[in-house]
């Protein structure tokens, strides 16, 4: 029953990534039930989270820790590796076409091992973002679906090597025409960056990324418009 529940309700998560052509397991909702039942789970680079009901974080929780890496999130104990300048493919579970919106990727450098990271002190730098393409009239989330439920982000070649948490997120806007109607689906993963980069840009605390009235959060996607402002800090 528990396995069925997680399968039935579990869209909206990153179940795996491919970094520099190597696959790494993300956090699967099945693991939540296994852990509750005292069972072992495989190593995974995705952070534990309790988004069990197609779960999202709503704007009224933007000042809480849940917006950082999802509900009751805690660090993964395994780490993927990608070279600066390389690509990370984020593989989402089934995503409904009705959940239109932007796809955003952030990184936060850990002082040591990201398995010991304090999510509330991590500072996030936006390294990749897709919003609305006025020419094709297509949303990034829909483009992700068309790409086999996969979004590819390029790691900036200038970033300093080290241990990072990647925060990958879709913001669904189908209900965002009214305040508190947007739905955030943040996913965190441990990924070490290698290379010769030296840049360590200053980031933003997770609880300061968004407000409920940001133009890209309080937004009616069913009106006539030509531009959409992707929420959050400026792109690195």
C-alpha positions in Angstrom: 0.0 0.0 0.0 2.8 2.4 0.9 4.6 1.7 -2.3 1.4 2.2 -4.3 0.8 5.5 -2.5 4.2 6.9 -3.3 3.9 5.8 -7.0 0.4 7.2 -7.4 1.1 10.6 -5.7 4.8 11.0 -6.6 4.9 13.3 -9.7 6.9 16.4 -9.2 10.2 15.1 -8.0 13.7 14.7 -9.5 14.3 11.0 -9.3 17.8 11.1 -10.9 20.4 13.2 -12.6 23.1 12.7 -15.2 26.2 14.7 -14.5 29.0 14.5 -17.1 27.3 11.5 -18.7 27.2 9.6 -15.4 23.9 8.7 -13.7 23.3 9.4 -10.0 20.2 8.3 -8.1 18.0 11.1 -6.7 15.6 10.8 -3.7 12.5 8.7 -4.5 9.4 9.0 -2.5 9.4 5.2 -2.0 12.5 5.8 0.2 10.3 7.7 2.7 8.2 4.7 3.3 11.1 2.3 3.4 12.9 4.4 6.0 9.7 4.6 8.1 9.6 0.8 8.0 13.2 0.4 9.0 14.3 -0.7 5.6 17.6 0.2 3.9 17.6 2.5 0.9 20.3 2.8 -1.8 22.8 5.7 -1.8 21.3 8.8 -3.4 22.5 12.3 -4.1 19.0 13.8 -3.8 18.0 15.3 -0.4 15.3 13.6 1.7 12.0 15.5 1.6 8.4 14.8 2.6 6.5 16.1 -0.5 4.2 13.1 -0.4 1.0 14.4 -1.9 2.2 15.8 -5.2 3.5 18.3 -2.7 4.5 21.8 -3.3 5.5 24.8 -1.2 3.1 27.7 -1.4 4.0 31.5 -1.1 2.8 31.7 2.4 5.7 29.5 3.4 8.4 31.5 1.6 9.8 32.7 4.9 10.1 29.1 6.3 12.8 26.5 5.8 10.4 24.4 3.6 11.0 26.6 0.6 14.8 25.8 0.6 14.8 22.1 -0.3 11.1 21.2 0.2 9.1 19.9 3.2 11.2 18.8 6.1 14.2 18.3 3.8 17.6 17.0 5.1 20.9 16.5 3.3 21.8 13.5 1.2 24.8 11.4 2.3 26.1 10.8 -1.2 27.5 13.3 -3.8 27.6 13.4 -7.6 30.5 15.1 -9.5 30.4 17.5 -12.5 33.2 19.5 -14.1 32.7 23.3 -14.2 31.4 24.0 -17.7 29.8 20.6 -17.8 26.1 19.7 -17.9 23.6 18.3 -15.4 20.4 16.6 -16.7 17.6 16.7 -14.1 15.2 13.8 -14.7 11.7 14.6 -13.4 8.9 12.2 -12.8 5.7 12.6 -14.8 4.8 16.3 -14.9 1.3 17.5 -15.9 1.2 19.9 -18.9 -1.3 22.1 -16.9 1.5 23.0 -14.5 3.1 25.6 -16.6 5.9 27.8 -15.3 9.6 28.5 -15.1 12.4 26.1 -14.4 15.3 27.4 -12.3 18.6 26.0 -11.0 20.6 27.4 -8.1 23.8 26.4 -6.4 25.1 26.9 -2.9 28.7 26.2 -1.8 29.1 24.1 1.3 31.8 24.9 3.8 32.7 21.2 4.0 30.8 18.1 3.2 27.3 18.9 2.0 26.0 15.9 4.0 26.5 18.1 7.0 25.0 21.3 5.4 22.7 23.6 7.4 20.1 24.4 4.8 19.1 27.6 6.6 22.6 29.1 6.1 23.2 28.1 2.5 23.3 31.0 0.1 21.9 30.4 -3.4 23.2 31.6 -6.7 21.0 31.3 -9.8 23.0 29.6 -12.6 20.2 28.6 -15.0 16.6 29.7 -15.7 14.0 29.2 -18.3 10.7 31.1 -18.3 8.3 31.9 -21.2 9.3 32.0 -24.9 7.1 34.6 -26.5 8.1 33.4 -30.0 7.0 29.8 -29.5 4.5 30.7 -26.8 5.9 27.9 -24.7 6.8 27.6 -21.0 10.0 26.0 -19.7 8.1 23.4 -17.8 6.4 22.3 -21.0 9.7 22.2 -22.8 11.0 20.0 -20.0 8.2 17.5 -20.6 8.9 17.5 -24.4 12.5 16.7 -23.6 11.7 13.4 -22.0 10.9 15.0 -18.6 14.5 16.3 -18.5 16.0 19.7 -17.9 19.6 20.3 -18.8 21.6 23.0 -16.9 25.2 24.0 -17.7 27.5 24.6 -14.8 29.3 28.0 -15.2 33.0 27.3 -16.1 34.1 30.1 -13.7 32.7 28.6 -10.5 35.2 27.6 -7.9 35.7 23.9 -7.3 34.1 22.5 -4.2 31.1 20.8 -2.7 27.8 22.3 -3.7 24.1 21.8 -3.1 22.1 22.3 -6.4 18.6 23.6 -5.9 16.5 22.7 -9.0 13.0 24.0 -9.1 9.8 24.3 -11.1 7.3 26.9 -10.2 3.8 26.0 -11.4 1.7 29.0 -12.3 -1.7 27.6 -13.2 -3.2 29.0 -10.0 -0.9 32.0 -9.6 -3.4 34.6 -10.8 -4.3 35.1 -7.1 -2.0 35.6 -4.2 -0.7 32.3 -2.6 -1.7 30.4 -5.8 1.8 29.7 -7.1 3.3 26.2 -6.4 7.0 25.8 -5.8 8.6 22.4 -6.3 12.2 22.8 -5.1 14.6 19.8 -5.3 18.1 19.7 -3.7 21.0 17.4 -4.7 24.6 17.2 -3.6 27.0 17.7 -6.5 30.7 18.5 -6.2 32.2 20.8 -8.9 35.7 20.2 -10.2 37.9 22.4 -12.4 40.0 25.5 -12.3 37.4 28.2 -11.7 37.9 30.7 -8.9 34.6 32.6 -8.7 32.6 32.4 -5.5 29.6 34.7 -6.0 27.6 35.9 -3.1 24.2 34.1 -2.9 20.9 34.7 -1.2 19.4 32.8 1.7 16.6 30.4 0.6 14.1 32.2 2.8 14.8 35.4 0.9 14.6 34.1 -2.6 10.9 35.1 -3.2 8.0 37.1 -1.9 4.3 36.3 -2.5 3.9 39.4 -4.6 6.9 39.1 -6.9 5.9 39.8 -10.5 6.8 36.2 -11.5 5.0 34.7 -8.5 1.7 36.6 -8.5 1.0 36.2 -12.2 -1.9 35.2 -14.3 -0.7 33.1 -17.2 -4.0 33.1 -18.9 -4.1 36.8 -19.9 -2.5 38.3 -22.9 1.2 39.0 -22.3 4.5 39.1 -24.1 7.0 39.0 -21.2 7.3 37.0 -18.0 9.8 38.0 -15.3 11.5 34.9 -13.8 11.4 35.3 -10.0 14.4 35.2 -7.7 17.8 37.0 -7.8 19.6 37.9 -11.0 21.1 35.2 -13.1 24.8 34.6 -12.5 
